[in-house]
Amino acid sequence: MPRDVGEWTKDKLKIVSQYLPVYLEATVSAIERVYVDAFAGPGANRVERTGEIIDGSPLIALSAKGNKGARGFDRLIFIEKDYGLAMELKTEVERRGEGKRASVILGDVNTELPELMRQIHPKSPTFVFLDTEGIEPSWETIQSLAAWRTELLINFPLGMSINRNADSVKTEAYFGTPEWREYWNGGRLSRTSGLIRFYLDRLAALGWNEQPDLSRLVKGDGNKHLYYLLFASKNPAGGRIMNWAFSQPDATGQGRLAL
């Protein structure tokens, strides 16, 4: 059964669908290209307001091809901790005849992601989508990806989770240091920009120093700020391409607003 999502989910998925074909084209000479979806869900989504059924990020990645006919991902790995959602995604993967190319891992991201990365060649271009609904993954898990040729697209759950759980141990683990509280204690606007910049700077220190000029704000009903999409790459082309994708109108046709 498709997972119910808000209309705003289309904005996030549009960015994924725009970026992946260009990424595949740019890495066509690599022996293996890998896609990792660390919070995969069931594959299909139902937009609550309209009932429209849309492909989620795992199915978008399965279908992705390079803009000039370049082949798709050679391997796709989907992590999901909910048994029912994982089995639903596995069934859809097999229905599409993609069981050899794609695998579904049942488990927690902080356990499974570091382990599976050890099974990927360090020089294989690997796109990692961290589309959390909570305060995850831990910073320790992020660090475990740093030795690989990875690009990260991250749902930074400021409005949905961090603002509501500032005292949670998961928030401390998410940032990996108590230094984040310096920015939390600032004013509302400086808190948002400060925490995003702090997180991106920590990514840059691990080698992911190619980043778009701005992050992408995703808003819900009533213009409510839900979360930001952050991107970090080790390749200058990655930053440029995602800068283009972030600058495009959202799924409703609205132009993006700067932070």
N, C-alpha and C positions, 0 to 999 in steps of 0.2 A: 504493500500500500504506500503511495507517495506520502512524503512528509509535508505537513502544512507549514507554509512559510509566508512571510509578509511580502508585499509588493516590492519592497526595497531590495529583496534578494536578487531581483533581476539586474540591478545595478552591478553588484559584485560579480555575477555570472557573466555579464556582458564583458567586463574587463578580462576575465579569464578566457573567454572565447575569442577576444581580440588579440590577446598576447600570445597564446600558445601556438597558433600557426606561424607567427613570425619567429618565435623561439625555435620551432622545429626547422624552419628554413635556415636560420642562422647556424644551427648545429648539425646540418645535414652530413657533414664529413665525419662526424663522430661514429665510432663503431657501435656504440649503444647510447641511447638517450632514455632517461628514466623519469617517470612522473610519480610523485608520492603525494597522496591525499591523506593527511593524518587524522582528519575528523570527517570520514567519508559520507556517513549517512546511508540511506537506502538507494541512492542513485537518482530517483525521480522526486520531484517536488510538486505540491499542489498550492497554487497561490490562493490564499484564504478568501480574499475579497471576490475573486472572479471564478474560482474553480479551475483555472487553466492549469494543465499539467506541463511542466517544463523539466528538461534535463538538468540535474545537478552537476556539480563540478566533475565527479568521476566519469559520468557519461559524456560530458563535453570533452574531457581529455581522451577518452576512448575513441571518439570520432575525429579528433583534431588531426589535420594534415597540413603540411607546409603550403604556403600560398602559391608556390610554383610547382606543386606536385610532389614535394618532398614527402618521404614516408612519415608515418606517424611515430609515436613513441614505441620503442622496442620492448619496453617493460613498464608496466603500471602496477603500483602497489597501493592498495586502499586499506587504511587502518580504521577500525570502528570498534568501540568498546561495548556497544549494545548488541546483544546476540541477535535479536529479531531484525534489526536494521542491517547487520552484517550479512545475515542469511538472505535477506531480500536482495541486497546488492550482488551477492554471489550468484543468486539465481538469474538475475538480469545479465550479468557478465557471461554466464554460460549460455543463456538464451541467444545472445548475440554472437556466439561462437568465438568468444575472446578468452576462453579459459586458459589457453597456453600463454597468452601475452600478459594477462592481468591476473592478479591474485588478491584475495581479501584476507586480511589478518584480523582476527578477533583479539582485542586486547587494548590496554592503555597506552597512550602515546609515549609516556615517559619511560615505559619499559620496552615497547616494541620498536620505536623509531631508532634509538641508538643501535639496537641489535641488527636491524635490517640494513642500516647504513654500512655495517661491516661486511655485508655481502655484495656491495656495489663497488666497482672499480673506482678509485679516487679520481680518475680522469674522465669518467663518464658524466656528461652534462646531466644534472639532476634538478628538476623543478619540484620544490616542496611547497605545498599549499597547506597552511596552518589556519584553518577556518574554524576556530573554536567557538563554542557557545558558553564557555566558562573562562576561568583564569588559568589557561594552559597554553603551551607546555611550560615546564619549568625552565629556568635559564640554563640549568645543567644540561638539559636535553638540547637546547639550542647550541651550546658549546660542543656537544658531541657531533654536530654536523659540520664544524668549521674546517676540518681537514679535507673535505670533499669539494668537488666542483659543483657547488650548489647555488641555486637562486631561491630566495624565500619570498613568498607572498603571504603576509600575515594579517589576520583579523586582530587588530589591537583593540580589545574589548573595554575601552575606557568607560563609555556611557552605560553599557549593558551590565558590566560586572565589577570593574575595578572601583568605580565611584561608589558602589553600594557595599563594597567589602574591603575597605581600606585596612581594616585590622585583621584580615584573614591571613593565615600562614601561607596560603596559596599565592596571595599577592606578593608577599616577600620572596617566595620561591620563584615567582614569575620574573621579577626584576633581578634576582640573584644577589642583591645587596640592599642594605638599609638606606643607601644614599638617595633612593627614589623619594623618600619622605621630604627631602629638601624642596622638591618641586611640588609635591602634594600640598605642602603648607603655604604655597603662594596663593595669589588670587585665582579666581576661576579660569580666566583666559590664560594667564601665565602657567597655571597648573597643566592645562591641556597641552599647550605648545611645549612646555618644559618637559613633561613626561615623554612625549613623542620624540623630542630631540634627544633626550637622555637615552632612550631605548635604541634609537637609530645610531647614536654615537657608540654605544656598546657593541652593536653589530659591526660597525665600521672597524672597531678595534680588533675584531676577530677576522677581518679580511673582507667583509661585505661592505666595501666602501663606495660602490657604485649605486647611487640611489636617485630617485626622481627628485625634482626640485621641491615638490610638495607631496604630502600624503593625500589620500582620497577619503573624504568624509562621506559616510553613508547615513542617510537620514530616514526616519520612519514617519509615521502619521503625525500630523501636526508639527512638522519640521523638527521633530525630536532627534537629537544627535545620538545615534546608536553606537557606532564604532568607526574606526579609521582603518583603511587598508594601507599597510606599510609594505614596501618592497626593498629588497637589498640583493645585490649581485656582486660577483667578483669580476665581471666583464663590463667594460664601458658601454658596449652595445646594449646590454640588458637594461641599464639605467636609462638610456636614451629611448628605448622602445617602450618601457613602462611609463616614462614621462609622457609620451604620446598617448598611451592608453588612458592614463589618469586624466589627461586634459580633455578627453572626448566627453560629449554630453552624456548624462546618465540614461538609464533605460527609459525614462519618461521624456527624454529630449531636452531636459534642463541642463544648462551649462553648469560646470562645477564652480564652487566657491572656494576661495583660499581660506586656510585656517585663520 
